[in-house]
């Protein structure tokens, strides 16, 4: 499978990837024969039932889990090497902000750990706060912000060291639908402005279709890819595009892929 753009090497590439966890109850096969190429600048969503390996695959990319066999490269090197080169930012399901630090202080934290000087930390924090529409909120504490604003601050923290890859594990899953719609719009605008390569885990079919240039549909455990859907939707997408025929057709194909995965299991 080759999904590269213009002959450029893939940013992320998995070949025959497997991961089995050894537990006291026996082996758990989390990922099986995963093959996938992600090109620079793509927005790729991973969707499937709980326990299908979506987050596990994202964690493999981030060198937080180690595959049992197969190969996985990030920018042409191993995930461990990519992590050492600060190739990606990671946004978790919960914002994970330290309540005793201001929003700007939370954003500066990884920069402090990486050894950036104070002036650069401040400049980068201001820049990413503006990127996520939180300009003027740097001096606030997390408890003074809504859940949606806290998640935007978490995204800003992941963007602060300007990695080319952004990995996002259900960042909006706990938010209400109205806030989630707004953050989907803002994330899409952010992606268009920055050109980042984004890997995004979700349980929501509309969210996956609205955000993505490519949708990876996964089966129940052991996690396999049942379909890879390249979206024909334009980069700039108003929310009402969800009423279009193209959107509805893609959502239908995602649903069919999810059903096929369950059928295979049976």
N, C-alpha and C positions, 0 to 999 in steps of 0.2 A: 504494500500500500504506500503510495507517495502522495502526500497532500501539501507539498511545498509550493511556495509562490515564486514564480519566476526562476525556478531552478535553485533558489537559496536553500541551504540545509535547514531542516526543521529546528525550531527552538526546543521542543520537547519531543522525544521519540521513544516509544515503548515497543519492544519486540518480544513476543512469546513470554510475556511477563506473568509470573506466578508468585503468590504469596500464601504461605500456610502458617498459621499460628499454632504452636504446640501448647495445649492446655491440659489441665488435670483430667478433663473429660475426653481427651483425645484430640486429634488434629482438627483445626478449623480452616477450611479452604476459603480464603477471603477473595483472592483474585485468580482467575484461570485464563491463560492464553490471551492476554490483553495485547493487542496490536493497535497503535495509534500514533499519528504524526500531527503535531501542532506547529503551525507556521507563525512567524513573527507578525504581531499585530492582530492575531485572531482573538475573538471572544468565544471561548468554548465552555459550554455548560455541560455538567454531568448530572443526569437524572436517572432515578431508579428507586425501587422500594428500599425501606430501611434495611440496613445490613447487607446491601449489595456490593459494597466495596468502593463507593464514590469517594468518601473521605479517606479511606485507606490509600487509594491511588493518589490523591492529592498529597497525602503525607509521605508517600514514596518519593514524589517529585521533590518535596521539601527536605528529604533525607531524615524524616522523623520516623519512618519505617524502612526496613530493608527487605527487598524482594527475595523470595526463596531461590528463584532462578529466572532466566531471561535477562534482557538488557534494558536499561533505562538511561537515557542521556538528557542533560539539560544544557543547552548551549554547547553541545558537542562533548561535554565532560560528564563525569559521574555526578549524581546529586550531591554527594559530600563535597566534591570540588566546587560545584556551583554555589553551595551554601557558603563555603569559605570565601568565594568571590562576591558574595552578597548579590547574587543574581536575582533574588525574588523577595517580595514582601508577602507576609501571610496575615490574613484577616480571619479570625476565628468566629465561631457562632455567637459568643458573648463578647462584648466590647473589651473586657479585661483591662479597664483603666484603673490605675491606682487612685483611691479616693483622696489621699493626702497630697497628691500632686495636682497642680493646675492642668488644664487641657494642654497648654503649651509645654508644660513640664513633662506630661506623659508622652507627647510627641518627640520631645528632645531626648528621652531616656535611651532609646537604642543608639542615637547619635553620640551620647555621652559614653556609652559602652564601647562604641567603635573608635573613640578617640578624636572626634571632630572638635575643633576649637570652639569656644563659646560663641563667637560672632557668627560662625557658620551655622551652629545649632539654631541660633535665634533667626537667622535669615531663612533657613530651610523650613522651620516651624511656621513662620509667617507666610511663606510661599504656599505650603500645602494646606494651611488653614483657609487661605483664599481659594485654592483649587476646589475644596469641598464645601464652599460657601459657609465657612465658620469664621470669617474675618471679624475680629472684635470680640471673640469668645475665648481667646487664649488665656486670659486671667481667671476665667471661671473654673470651678471645680466640677468633676463629673456629676455629682449629685444635683447640681444646678441646671443640668441639661436634660432634655427629654431623651427617651431611648433611641430615637432616630438620630438625634444629634450626637449622642455618644458613639453610635456606630460610624457616623461620618468621621468623628475624631479618631476612631480606630483605623479607618481607611487612611486618614491623613498620616497617622503614625507609620503605617506600612509603606506609604509613598515617600516618607521623609528622606530616605537614603537613595531615592531615585533608581530603584531596581527596574529592569525592563519587564519583569514578570510579576504579576500580582495574582496570588492564590487566595481564593475566598471560599470559606467553608460555611455555607448557609448563613451569611451575615445578616439577612433580613428575616429569617425564619420565625423569630419571636415577636415581630412587629405586626401591628394591625394593617389591614389591607390598604387603607388610605395612605398611611405613612410609607408602606412598602412600595406602592405605586410611585410616590414622589421620589423615593430613593432610587428606584429602578431608573427613572428618568434622569436623575442626577448622575448616576453611575455611568449611564450610556453617554452622556455629554462629557464626562470625565475621560472615558475611554477614547472618544473621538478626539479630544484635545490633546491627550498625552501619547496616543499610539501604543500603549502598553499591550502586552500579551496577557490575557486574563483567563485563568481557569476557575470556574465557578460551580460550586456544588449546590443543588437545589432539589426540593421535592415538588416544586410547582411547575406544571406544564406551561401556563401562561408566562411565568417569569422566564423560564428557559427559552421559549420561543421569542419573547420580546427582546431579550438582551443579546442573543447569540448570533455569531456568524456560523457556528457549528454546534450541533447538539449531539452529545454522546449518550445513547440510551443503554442502560445496563440491566442485567438480569438479576434475579434473586441469587443469593449465595449458592455456589461460588460465583463471584462477580465476573461476568463476561460481557463483552460489548455485543449487543444484539442489533444495533443500527447506529450509523453515523450520518447525520443529516446536515448537509450544507444549506444554509438559509439564503434564499434569494431576496430577502428584505433589504431595503436601503440602509446605509449606516445611520442616517438621521431618521428616527422613528417616533412620531407622536403617539401618545397612548391610544388614540382611536384607531391606530393601525391594527389593533387587536380585533376590530370588526371586519377587517378585509378578508377577501377570499383566500389570498396567499397565506395569511396568518392562520386561518382556520384549517387549511389543508396541512400545514406543517404540524399544528397541534394534533390533528387526527393521526398523522404518521407517527408522532411520538407515542400517542396512546396505543396504536397498533404494535409498536415496538415493545412497549411495556407488557402488553397482553401476550405477545409472542414469547417473551422471556418467562412469564409464568407458565405458559403452555409447555415450554421445554422442560421446566422443572417437573411438571406432572408427568 
